């Protein structure tokens, strides 16, 4: 993974201390689409599990993640698919 992914992983680890964290660069599948500039690291899929999400609605969990990654979402990341769960959830 590249610099953008490293930054994302660092920020998410610091903010949520997740028990599961998977980030997949999906940029190659979006070649020719909006937001894809050919350099990669523009489209990601995220799976994160953290106690911080317990008792929170899906939309609130996504907002929590997006707040942490606001700079990246305003710049190099064009699309981020988020699956955020609490421990013990599927």
N, CA, C and O atoms as a GROMACS GRO file, in nm:
protein
  360
    1UNK      N    1   0.084  -0.118   0.000
    1UNK     CA    2   0.000   0.000   0.000
    1UNK      C    3   0.088   0.124   0.000
    1UNK      O    4   0.207   0.118   0.032
    2UNK      N    5   0.027   0.234  -0.037
    2UNK     CA    6   0.102   0.358  -0.050
    2UNK      C    7   0.085   0.452   0.068
    2UNK      O    8   0.035   0.414   0.174
    3UNK      N    9   0.127   0.575   0.046
    3UNK     CA   10   0.128   0.676   0.152
    3UNK      C   11  -0.013   0.711   0.202
    3UNK      O   12  -0.032   0.731   0.322
    4UNK      N   13  -0.111   0.718   0.110
    4UNK     CA   14  -0.248   0.751   0.152
    4UNK      C   15  -0.302   0.641   0.242
    4UNK      O   16  -0.357   0.670   0.348
    5UNK      N   17  -0.286   0.516   0.202
    5UNK     CA   18  -0.333   0.404   0.283
    5UNK      C   19  -0.263   0.402   0.419
    5UNK      O   20  -0.327   0.378   0.521
    6UNK      N   21  -0.133   0.426   0.420
    6UNK     CA   22  -0.060   0.430   0.547
    6UNK      C   23  -0.115   0.536   0.640
    6UNK      O   24  -0.129   0.512   0.760
    7UNK      N   25  -0.146   0.653   0.586
    7UNK     CA   26  -0.201   0.761   0.666
    7UNK      C   27  -0.338   0.723   0.721
    7UNK      O   28  -0.368   0.746   0.838
    8UNK      N   29  -0.421   0.665   0.636
    8UNK     CA   30  -0.556   0.622   0.677
    8UNK      C   31  -0.546   0.521   0.791
    8UNK      O   32  -0.614   0.536   0.893
    9UNK      N   33  -0.463   0.420   0.775
    9UNK     CA   34  -0.449   0.317   0.878
    9UNK      C   35  -0.397   0.377   1.009
    9UNK      O   36  -0.446   0.342   1.116
   10UNK      N   37  -0.301   0.465   1.000
   10UNK     CA   38  -0.246   0.530   1.120
   10UNK      C   39  -0.354   0.609   1.194
   10UNK      O   40  -0.369   0.598   1.316
   11UNK      N   41  -0.429   0.690   1.120
   11UNK     CA   42  -0.533   0.773   1.182
   11UNK      C   43  -0.643   0.687   1.245
   11UNK      O   44  -0.689   0.717   1.355
   12UNK      N   45  -0.685   0.583   1.177
   12UNK     CA   46  -0.792   0.496   1.229
   12UNK      C   47  -0.744   0.420   1.353
   12UNK      O   48  -0.819   0.406   1.449
   13UNK      N   49  -0.621   0.371   1.350
   13UNK     CA   50  -0.566   0.303   1.468
   13UNK      C   51  -0.560   0.397   1.588
   13UNK      O   52  -0.595   0.359   1.699
   14UNK      N   53  -0.516   0.519   1.565
   14UNK     CA   54  -0.505   0.617   1.673
   14UNK      C   55  -0.641   0.658   1.728
   14UNK      O   56  -0.656   0.675   1.849
   15UNK      N   57  -0.739   0.674   1.641
   15UNK     CA   58  -0.871   0.723   1.682
   15UNK      C   59  -0.958   0.616   1.748
   15UNK      O   60  -1.034   0.645   1.840
   16UNK      N   61  -0.948   0.491   1.699
   16UNK     CA   62  -1.044   0.389   1.741
   16UNK      C   63  -0.984   0.266   1.809
   16UNK      O   64  -1.058   0.188   1.868
   17UNK      N   65  -0.854   0.247   1.804
   17UNK     CA   66  -0.790   0.125   1.856
   17UNK      C   67  -0.871   0.002   1.814
   17UNK      O   68  -0.918  -0.074   1.899
   18UNK      N   69  -0.887  -0.018   1.683
   18UNK     CA   70  -0.976  -0.124   1.635
   18UNK      C   71  -0.925  -0.265   1.664
   18UNK      O   72  -0.804  -0.289   1.673
   19UNK      N   73  -1.020  -0.357   1.680
   19UNK     CA   74  -0.987  -0.499   1.695
   19UNK      C   75  -0.976  -0.564   1.558
   19UNK      O   76  -0.922  -0.674   1.546
   20UNK      N   77  -1.027  -0.498   1.456
   20UNK     CA   78  -1.014  -0.544   1.318
   20UNK      C   79  -1.004  -0.420   1.230
   20UNK      O   80  -1.079  -0.324   1.247
   21UNK      N   81  -0.911  -0.423   1.136
   21UNK     CA   82  -0.894  -0.311   1.045
   21UNK      C   83  -0.841  -0.362   0.912
   21UNK      O   84  -0.728  -0.411   0.904
   22UNK      N   85  -0.923  -0.352   0.809
   22UNK     CA   86  -0.886  -0.397   0.675
   22UNK      C   87  -0.914  -0.284   0.577
   22UNK      O   88  -1.026  -0.232   0.570
   23UNK      N   89  -0.813  -0.246   0.503
   23UNK     CA   90  -0.826  -0.141   0.403
   23UNK      C   91  -0.778  -0.197   0.270
   23UNK      O   92  -0.666  -0.245   0.259
   24UNK      N   93  -0.864  -0.189   0.171
   24UNK     CA   94  -0.832  -0.241   0.038
   24UNK      C   95  -0.837  -0.128  -0.063
   24UNK      O   96  -0.936  -0.055  -0.071
   25UNK      N   97  -0.730  -0.113  -0.139
   25UNK     CA   98  -0.726  -0.014  -0.246
   25UNK      C   99  -0.801  -0.072  -0.366
   25UNK      O  100  -0.758  -0.171  -0.424
   26UNK      N  101  -0.911  -0.010  -0.400
   26UNK     CA  102  -0.998  -0.056  -0.507
   26UNK      C  103  -0.988   0.035  -0.630
   26UNK      O  104  -1.074   0.029  -0.718
   27UNK      N  105  -0.886   0.117  -0.635
   27UNK     CA  106  -0.874   0.219  -0.739
   27UNK      C  107  -0.868   0.161  -0.880
   27UNK      O  108  -0.925   0.218  -0.973
   28UNK      N  109  -0.800   0.048  -0.898
   28UNK     CA  110  -0.787  -0.011  -1.031
   28UNK      C  111  -0.921  -0.044  -1.095
   28UNK      O  112  -0.934  -0.040  -1.218
   29UNK      N  113  -1.020  -0.077  -1.014
   29UNK     CA  114  -1.154  -0.109  -1.068
   29UNK      C  115  -1.227   0.016  -1.118
   29UNK      O  116  -1.331   0.004  -1.183
   30UNK      N  117  -1.175   0.133  -1.090
   30UNK     CA  118  -1.243   0.258  -1.125
   30UNK      C  119  -1.169   0.337  -1.232
   30UNK      O  120  -1.192   0.456  -1.250
   31UNK      N  121  -1.081   0.270  -1.303
   31UNK     CA  122  -1.006   0.334  -1.411
   31UNK      C  123  -1.104   0.396  -1.512
   31UNK      O  124  -1.193   0.329  -1.563
   32UNK      N  125  -1.084   0.524  -1.538
   32UNK     CA  126  -1.172   0.595  -1.631
   32UNK      C  127  -1.293   0.659  -1.567
   32UNK      O  128  -1.366   0.733  -1.633
   33UNK      N  129  -1.317   0.632  -1.439
   33UNK     CA  130  -1.431   0.691  -1.368
   33UNK      C  131  -1.390   0.822  -1.303
   33UNK      O  132  -1.272   0.853  -1.292
   34UNK      N  133  -1.488   0.897  -1.262
   34UNK     CA  134  -1.462   1.024  -1.191
   34UNK      C  135  -1.378   0.998  -1.067
   34UNK      O  136  -1.397   0.900  -0.996
   35UNK      N  137  -1.285   1.087  -1.043
   35UNK     CA  138  -1.202   1.077  -0.925
   35UNK      C  139  -1.081   0.987  -0.940
   35UNK      O  140  -0.997   0.983  -0.850
   36UNK      N  141  -1.071   0.916  -1.049
   36UNK     CA  142  -0.956   0.828  -1.072
   36UNK      C  143  -0.857   0.900  -1.161
   36UNK      O  144  -0.886   0.929  -1.277
   37UNK      N  145  -0.741   0.929  -1.106
   37UNK     CA  146  -0.642   1.005  -1.182
   37UNK      C  147  -0.529   0.918  -1.235
   37UNK      O  148  -0.432   0.969  -1.292
   38UNK      N  149  -0.540   0.788  -1.216
   38UNK     CA  150  -0.440   0.696  -1.267
   38UNK      C  151  -0.327   0.666  -1.170
   38UNK      O  152  -0.250   0.573  -1.194
   39UNK      N  153  -0.317   0.740  -1.062
   39UNK     CA  154  -0.208   0.719  -0.967
   39UNK      C  155  -0.245   0.618  -0.858
   39UNK      O  156  -0.159   0.579  -0.779
   40UNK      N  157  -0.371   0.577  -0.853
   40UNK     CA  158  -0.415   0.485  -0.747
   40UNK      C  159  -0.446   0.559  -0.619
   40UNK      O  160  -0.440   0.681  -0.613
   41UNK      N  161  -0.480   0.484  -0.520
   41UNK     CA  162  -0.514   0.535  -0.387
   41UNK      C  163  -0.621   0.643  -0.391
   41UNK      O  164  -0.610   0.745  -0.322
   42UNK      N  165  -0.724   0.621  -0.470
   42UNK     CA  166  -0.836   0.715  -0.477
   42UNK      C  167  -0.967   0.651  -0.433
   42UNK      O  168  -1.060   0.721  -0.393
   43UNK      N  169  -0.976   0.519  -0.441
   43UNK     CA  170  -1.097   0.445  -0.405
   43UNK      C  171  -1.058   0.332  -0.309
   43UNK      O  172  -0.971   0.250  -0.339
   44UNK      N  173  -1.125   0.328  -0.194
   44UNK     CA  174  -1.092   0.227  -0.093
   44UNK      C  175  -1.217   0.160  -0.038
   44UNK      O  176  -1.326   0.218  -0.038
   45UNK      N  177  -1.198   0.037   0.010
   45UNK     CA  178  -1.298  -0.036   0.087
   45UNK      C  179  -1.240  -0.053   0.227
   45UNK      O  180  -1.126  -0.095   0.244
   46UNK      N  181  -1.320  -0.021   0.328
   46UNK     CA  182  -1.276  -0.026   0.467
   46UNK      C  183  -1.368  -0.115   0.548
   46UNK      O  184  -1.490  -0.103   0.541
   47UNK      N  185  -1.308  -0.203   0.626
   47UNK     CA  186  -1.378  -0.280   0.729
   47UNK      C  187  -1.308  -0.251   0.859
   47UNK      O  188  -1.188  -0.274   0.873
   48UNK      N  189  -1.384  -0.199   0.956
   48UNK     CA  190  -1.325  -0.164   1.085
   48UNK      C  191  -1.419  -0.210   1.196
   48UNK      O  192  -1.540  -0.190   1.189
   49UNK      N  193  -1.360  -0.270   1.297
   49UNK     CA  194  -1.435  -0.315   1.415
   49UNK      C  195  -1.371  -0.250   1.537
   49UNK      O  196  -1.251  -0.263   1.560
   50UNK      N  197  -1.453  -0.180   1.614
   50UNK     CA  198  -1.401  -0.111   1.732
   50UNK      C  199  -1.511  -0.093   1.836
   50UNK      O  200  -1.629  -0.079   1.802
   51UNK      N  201  -1.472  -0.094   1.960
   51UNK     CA  202  -1.565  -0.074   2.070
   51UNK      C  203  -1.634   0.062   2.060
   51UNK      O  204  -1.747   0.077   2.107
   52UNK      N  205  -1.569   0.160   2.001
   52UNK     CA  206  -1.626   0.294   1.987
   52UNK      C  207  -1.757   0.296   1.910
   52UNK      O  208  -1.835   0.390   1.922
   53UNK      N  209  -1.782   0.192   1.830
   53UNK     CA  210  -1.904   0.187   1.749
   53UNK      C  211  -2.021   0.120   1.820
   53UNK      O  212  -2.133   0.121   1.768
   54UNK      N  213  -1.998   0.062   1.937
   54UNK     CA  214  -2.104  -0.006   2.011
   54UNK      C  215  -2.219   0.090   2.042
   54UNK      O  216  -2.197   0.201   2.091
   55UNK      N  217  -2.339   0.046   2.012
   55UNK     CA  218  -2.458   0.126   2.040
   55UNK      C  219  -2.484   0.240   1.944
   55UNK      O  220  -2.580   0.314   1.962
   56UNK      N  221  -2.402   0.254   1.843
   56UNK     CA  222  -2.418   0.362   1.745
   56UNK      C  223  -2.485   0.309   1.619
   56UNK      O  224  -2.463   0.195   1.578
   57UNK      N  225  -2.567   0.393   1.558
   57UNK     CA  226  -2.632   0.358   1.430
   57UNK      C  227  -2.527   0.356   1.319
   57UNK      O  228  -2.421   0.418   1.331
   58UNK      N  229  -2.557   0.285   1.212
   58UNK     CA  230  -2.466   0.272   1.098
   58UNK      C  231  -2.419   0.407   1.045
   58UNK      O  232  -2.300   0.426   1.020
   59UNK      N  233  -2.512   0.500   1.029
   59UNK     CA  234  -2.477   0.631   0.975
   59UNK      C  235  -2.383   0.706   1.071
   59UNK      O  236  -2.289   0.772   1.026
   60UNK      N  237  -2.407   0.696   1.199
   60UNK     CA  238  -2.320   0.762   1.297
   60UNK      C  239  -2.180   0.703   1.292
   60UNK      O  240  -2.081   0.777   1.302
   61UNK      N  241  -2.169   0.573   1.277
   61UNK     CA  242  -2.038   0.507   1.268
   61UNK      C  243  -1.962   0.559   1.145
   61UNK      O  244  -1.842   0.588   1.152
   62UNK      N  245  -2.032   0.570   1.034
   62UNK     CA  246  -1.968   0.619   0.912
   62UNK      C  247  -1.924   0.764   0.929
   62UNK      O  248  -1.816   0.802   0.883
   63UNK      N  249  -2.006   0.843   0.995
   63UNK     CA  250  -1.969   0.983   1.020
   63UNK      C  251  -1.846   0.993   1.110
   63UNK      O  252  -1.762   1.081   1.091
   64UNK      N  253  -1.835   0.904   1.207
   64UNK     CA  254  -1.720   0.903   1.296
   64UNK      C  255  -1.592   0.876   1.216
   64UNK      O  256  -1.490   0.943   1.235
   65UNK      N  257  -1.599   0.780   1.127
   65UNK     CA  258  -1.483   0.747   1.043
   65UNK      C  259  -1.451   0.863   0.949
   65UNK      O  260  -1.335   0.902   0.935
   66UNK      N  261  -1.553   0.918   0.886
   66UNK     CA  262  -1.531   1.028   0.791
   66UNK      C  263  -1.473   1.152   0.859
   66UNK      O  264  -1.395   1.225   0.798
   67UNK      N  265  -1.511   1.176   0.984
   67UNK     CA  266  -1.455   1.290   1.057
   67UNK      C  267  -1.305   1.272   1.078
   67UNK      O  268  -1.228   1.367   1.062
   68UNK      N  269  -1.263   1.152   1.114
   68UNK     CA  270  -1.122   1.123   1.134
   68UNK      C  271  -1.043   1.138   1.004
   68UNK      O  272  -0.928   1.181   1.005
   69UNK      N  273  -1.107   1.102   0.893
   69UNK     CA  274  -1.040   1.104   0.762
   69UNK      C  275  -1.080   1.224   0.676
   69UNK      O  276  -1.070   1.218   0.554
   70UNK      N  277  -1.124   1.331   0.739
   70UNK     CA  278  -1.174   1.447   0.664
   70UNK      C  279  -1.072   1.502   0.565
   70UNK      O  280  -1.108   1.535   0.452
   71UNK      N  281  -0.947   1.513   0.605
   71UNK     CA  282  -0.845   1.567   0.514
   71UNK      C  283  -0.824   1.478   0.392
   71UNK      O  284  -0.812   1.527   0.280
   72UNK      N  285  -0.821   1.348   0.414
   72UNK     CA  286  -0.802   1.254   0.303
   72UNK      C  287  -0.924   1.252   0.211
   72UNK      O  288  -0.909   1.240   0.089
   73UNK      N  289  -1.043   1.263   0.268
   73UNK     CA  290  -1.165   1.263   0.186
   73UNK      C  291  -1.179   1.393   0.108
   73UNK      O  292  -1.248   1.397   0.006
   74UNK      N  293  -1.116   1.499   0.155
   74UNK     CA  294  -1.119   1.627   0.083
   74UNK      C  295  -1.011   1.633  -0.024
   74UNK      O  296  -1.011   1.724  -0.108
   75UNK      N  297  -0.922   1.539  -0.022
   75UNK     CA  298  -0.810   1.542  -0.116
   75UNK      C  299  -0.795   1.416  -0.197
   75UNK      O  300  -0.868   1.396  -0.294
   76UNK      N  301  -0.702   1.329  -0.158
   76UNK     CA  302  -0.668   1.217  -0.245
   76UNK      C  303  -0.774   1.108  -0.255
   76UNK      O  304  -0.777   1.036  -0.354
   77UNK      N  305  -0.860   1.093  -0.154
   77UNK     CA  306  -0.959   0.985  -0.159
   77UNK      C  307  -1.088   1.037  -0.222
   77UNK      O  308  -1.149   1.132  -0.173
   78UNK      N  309  -1.127   0.973  -0.331
   78UNK     CA  310  -1.250   1.009  -0.400
   78UNK      C  311  -1.368   0.929  -0.347
   78UNK      O  312  -1.479   0.982  -0.337
   79UNK      N  313  -1.347   0.802  -0.312
   79UNK     CA  314  -1.456   0.717  -0.266
   79UNK      C  315  -1.405   0.624  -0.156
   79UNK      O  316  -1.296   0.568  -0.165
   80UNK      N  317  -1.487   0.609  -0.052
   80UNK     CA  318  -1.454   0.521   0.060
   80UNK      C  319  -1.579   0.444   0.100
   80UNK      O  320  -1.677   0.502   0.147
   81UNK      N  321  -1.576   0.313   0.081
   81UNK     CA  322  -1.682   0.225   0.126
   81UNK      C  323  -1.650   0.183   0.269
   81UNK      O  324  -1.541   0.132   0.296
   82UNK      N  325  -1.744   0.206   0.362
   82UNK     CA  326  -1.717   0.181   0.504
   82UNK      C  327  -1.812   0.076   0.559
   82UNK      O  328  -1.934   0.088   0.546
   83UNK      N  329  -1.755  -0.027   0.621
   83UNK     CA  330  -1.830  -0.122   0.703
   83UNK      C  331  -1.770  -0.111   0.841
   83UNK      O  332  -1.657  -0.155   0.864
   84UNK      N  333  -1.845  -0.053   0.934
   84UNK     CA  334  -1.797  -0.031   1.071
   84UNK      C  335  -1.886  -0.108   1.168
   84UNK      O  336  -2.008  -0.090   1.169
   85UNK      N  337  -1.824  -0.193   1.248
   85UNK     CA  338  -1.898  -0.276   1.342
   85UNK      C  339  -1.835  -0.267   1.480
   85UNK      O  340  -1.720  -0.225   1.496
   86UNK      N  341  -1.913  -0.308   1.579
   86UNK     CA  342  -1.863  -0.321   1.715
   86UNK      C  343  -1.823  -0.468   1.735
   86UNK      O  344  -1.873  -0.555   1.664
   87UNK      N  345  -1.735  -0.497   1.830
   87UNK     CA  346  -1.697  -0.636   1.856
   87UNK      C  347  -1.820  -0.723   1.880
   87UNK      O  348  -1.911  -0.684   1.952
   88UNK      N  349  -1.820  -0.840   1.820
   88UNK     CA  350  -1.931  -0.934   1.836
   88UNK      C  351  -2.041  -0.918   1.733
   88UNK      O  352  -2.131  -1.003   1.726
   89UNK      N  353  -2.038  -0.814   1.653
   89UNK     CA  354  -2.137  -0.794   1.547
   89UNK      C  355  -2.087  -0.856   1.417
   89UNK      O  356  -1.966  -0.874   1.398
   90UNK      N  357  -2.177  -0.888   1.331
   90UNK     CA  358  -2.143  -0.942   1.200
   90UNK      C  359  -2.147  -0.831   1.097
   90UNK      O  360  -2.121  -0.856   0.980
   0.00000   0.00000   0.00000
